[in-house]
Amino acid sequence: MRLLKRDVTLAEGTYSVKATVTDGAGNLTSDSTNSELIIDTTPPALPVVMSQTTNDPTPVISGTATVGSGETLTVMVNGATYSNVVVTGGVWSIDTGSAPVSSGLLGSFADGQTYNVTATVTDSAGNATSDTTNSELVIDTTAPAAPSVTSQTTNNPTPLISGTATVASEESLTVELNSKTYTAGDGHLSYNDSAHTWTLTIPSVDVLVSRHASIVG
């Protein structure tokens, strides 16, 4: 018997494949199954990786994903691959300090370094969809430069408090005085980025009594 090879492009859908054996007397037997072939060219829904900057050297990475029947989520970061990641309520999370690595070797997360986290959802037909972002994980274990507070003795119950600070991008300045916390930009605490100085104007409702006050910058 000669088999004829023919290129056929099948549309997405379910097909039955019929195999039949026939003998010389004309008796035949066919397979008893149906819908054996499924053509699936639709990729899974796009997963998402949450961006973060952290001082944790064993960070928890997370994101969102829709994982349907027969689909799996794989996450890769810093040389390690985590397979069959559990998705609960559309959210996935991996603690790199304790989660077992499926393949590869998880490298050390170094201060000042940025890492790509790749989340991929794959279905049973081999269609795969990966997140479209990069550089989602930044490790920062370096403390900001220390601020200073200018000492003073005054008879003013609402004195002008000042000091110096270097506040870099994504850093914030707060000043704590007499159990009150003020944040730069709140209308009471101002910061001069050019001069690297700060000034606290104490509101009248926070008037100080006559005693030593501790200032935490």
C-alpha positions as CSV (number, residue, x, y, z in Angstrom):
1,M,0.0,0.0,0.0
2,R,1.3,3.4,-0.9
3,L,0.6,6.5,1.3
4,L,0.0,9.8,-0.4
5,K,1.4,12.7,1.5
6,R,-0.6,15.9,1.2
7,D,-0.1,19.2,2.9
8,V,-3.3,20.2,4.6
9,T,-3.8,23.3,6.8
10,L,-6.4,22.7,9.4
11,A,-8.4,25.5,11.0
12,E,-8.6,25.8,14.7
13,G,-11.1,23.3,16.1
14,T,-11.7,19.7,16.9
15,Y,-11.4,16.9,14.4
16,S,-12.2,13.2,14.3
17,V,-9.5,10.9,12.8
18,K,-10.7,7.6,11.5
19,A,-8.3,4.7,11.1
20,T,-9.6,1.5,9.3
21,V,-8.0,-1.9,8.7
22,T,-9.5,-3.9,5.8
23,D,-8.7,-7.6,5.0
24,G,-8.8,-9.3,1.6
25,A,-12.4,-10.4,2.1
26,G,-13.6,-6.9,2.7
27,N,-13.9,-7.2,6.4
28,L,-13.0,-3.9,8.1
29,T,-12.4,-2.6,11.6
30,S,-12.2,1.1,12.5
31,D,-11.0,2.8,15.7
32,S,-13.8,3.5,18.2
33,T,-12.7,7.0,19.3
34,N,-13.8,10.4,18.1
35,S,-12.5,14.0,18.4
36,E,-8.9,12.8,18.7
37,L,-7.4,15.9,17.1
38,I,-7.6,19.4,18.5
39,I,-6.1,22.4,16.7
40,D,-5.5,25.2,19.1
41,T,-3.6,28.3,17.9
42,T,-4.9,30.7,20.5
43,P,-2.3,31.9,23.0
44,P,-3.1,32.1,26.7
45,A,-3.9,35.4,28.4
46,L,-1.0,37.7,29.1
47,P,0.5,37.3,32.6
48,V,1.8,40.3,34.6
49,V,4.9,40.8,36.8
50,M,4.7,43.4,39.6
51,S,7.6,45.8,39.6
52,Q,9.3,46.5,42.9
53,T,12.4,48.0,44.6
54,T,13.3,46.1,47.7
55,N,16.0,45.8,50.3
56,D,15.3,42.1,50.8
57,P,18.1,40.0,49.4
58,T,15.7,37.0,49.1
59,P,12.7,38.9,47.6
60,V,9.2,37.8,47.1
61,I,8.2,38.3,43.5
62,S,4.6,38.4,42.4
63,G,2.1,39.2,39.7
64,T,-1.2,38.2,38.1
65,A,-2.2,35.6,35.6
66,T,-5.2,33.8,34.3
67,V,-4.4,30.1,34.0
68,G,-7.1,28.0,32.3
69,S,-7.6,24.3,32.2
70,G,-4.5,22.5,30.9
71,E,-2.4,25.7,31.2
72,T,0.6,26.2,33.4
73,L,2.6,29.2,34.7
74,T,6.4,29.3,34.7
75,V,8.5,32.1,36.2
76,M,12.1,32.7,35.6
77,V,14.4,35.0,37.5
78,N,18.2,35.3,38.1
79,G,19.0,31.9,36.6
80,A,16.2,29.9,38.2
81,T,13.0,28.5,36.7
82,Y,9.9,27.9,38.8
83,S,7.5,25.6,37.1
84,N,3.7,25.0,37.8
85,V,3.5,28.1,39.9
86,V,0.2,28.2,41.8
87,V,-2.2,31.0,40.9
88,T,-4.8,31.8,43.5
89,G,-7.5,34.3,42.7
90,G,-5.6,35.5,39.7
91,V,-2.5,36.2,41.8
92,W,0.8,34.4,41.9
93,S,3.7,34.8,44.4
94,I,7.1,33.2,44.8
95,D,9.3,33.6,47.9
96,T,12.8,33.2,46.4
97,G,14.2,32.5,49.9
98,S,12.2,29.3,50.4
99,A,10.5,28.2,47.1
100,P,12.1,25.1,45.5
101,V,13.7,25.8,42.1
102,S,12.5,23.5,39.3
103,S,15.6,24.0,37.1
104,G,18.6,26.2,36.9
105,L,20.4,27.8,39.8
106,L,19.2,30.9,41.6
107,G,22.0,33.4,41.8
108,S,22.5,35.8,44.7
109,F,20.6,39.1,44.5
110,A,23.2,41.9,44.6
111,D,22.7,45.4,45.9
112,G,22.2,48.0,43.1
113,Q,21.3,45.4,40.5
114,T,18.2,45.1,38.4
115,Y,16.7,41.8,37.4
116,N,14.3,40.7,34.7
117,V,11.4,38.5,35.9
118,T,9.7,36.5,33.1
119,A,6.3,34.9,33.7
120,T,5.0,32.6,30.9
121,V,1.7,30.8,30.6
122,T,1.7,27.8,28.4
123,D,-1.3,25.7,27.2
124,S,-1.5,22.0,26.4
125,A,-1.0,22.7,22.6
126,G,2.3,24.5,23.2
127,N,1.0,28.1,22.8
128,A,2.8,30.4,25.2
129,T,2.4,34.0,26.3
130,S,5.0,35.9,28.4
131,D,4.8,39.2,30.2
132,T,5.9,42.2,28.2
133,T,7.9,44.1,30.9
134,N,11.6,44.1,31.9
135,S,13.7,45.1,34.8
136,E,10.9,44.5,37.3
137,L,13.1,43.8,40.3
138,V,15.6,46.2,41.8
139,I,17.6,45.3,44.9
140,D,18.6,48.3,47.1
141,T,20.2,47.5,50.5
142,T,22.1,50.8,50.8
143,A,20.7,53.2,53.4
144,P,20.2,56.8,52.5
145,A,22.7,59.5,53.6
146,A,22.2,60.5,57.2
147,P,20.2,63.8,57.7
148,S,21.2,66.3,60.4
149,V,19.3,68.6,62.8
150,T,20.5,72.0,63.8
151,S,20.6,72.4,67.6
152,Q,19.0,75.4,69.2
153,T,17.7,76.9,72.5
154,T,14.8,79.2,72.1
155,N,11.9,80.8,74.0
156,N,9.6,80.4,70.9
157,P,7.0,77.7,71.5
158,T,6.6,77.3,67.8
159,P,10.2,77.5,66.7
160,L,11.6,77.2,63.1
161,I,13.4,73.8,63.0
162,S,16.0,73.2,60.4
163,G,18.7,70.8,59.2
164,T,20.3,69.2,56.3
165,A,19.5,66.1,54.2
166,T,20.3,64.6,50.8
167,V,17.1,63.1,49.5
168,A,17.6,61.2,46.3
169,S,15.0,60.1,43.7
170,E,12.3,57.8,45.3
171,E,13.5,58.8,48.8
172,S,11.4,60.7,51.3
173,L,12.1,63.0,54.2
174,T,10.2,63.0,57.5
175,V,10.8,64.8,60.8
176,E,9.4,63.6,64.1
177,L,9.0,66.1,66.9
178,N,7.0,65.8,70.1
179,S,5.2,62.7,69.0
180,K,4.2,64.3,65.7
181,T,5.5,63.3,62.3
182,Y,5.9,65.7,59.4
183,T,6.5,64.8,55.8
184,A,8.3,67.0,53.3
185,G,5.7,68.7,51.2
186,D,2.9,68.5,53.8
187,G,2.8,72.3,54.1
188,H,4.9,72.3,57.3
189,L,8.1,70.6,56.3
190,S,9.9,71.9,53.3
191,Y,13.0,70.6,51.5
192,N,15.4,72.6,49.4
193,D,16.8,70.1,46.9
194,S,19.5,72.4,45.6
195,A,20.8,73.4,49.1
196,H,20.1,70.0,50.7
197,T,18.4,71.7,53.6
198,W,15.1,71.3,55.3
199,T,12.9,73.6,57.4
200,L,10.0,72.7,59.7
201,T,7.4,75.3,60.6
202,I,5.5,74.0,63.6
203,P,1.8,74.7,63.3
204,S,0.1,76.5,66.2
205,V,-1.9,73.4,67.2
206,D,1.4,71.6,67.9
207,V,2.8,74.3,70.2
208,L,5.7,73.0,72.3
209,V,5.9,73.3,76.1
210,S,9.1,74.4,77.9
211,R,11.3,71.3,77.9
212,H,13.9,69.5,75.8
213,A,12.4,68.0,72.7
214,S,13.8,65.1,70.8
215,I,13.9,65.5,67.0
216,V,14.2,62.5,64.8
217,G,15.0,63.2,61.1
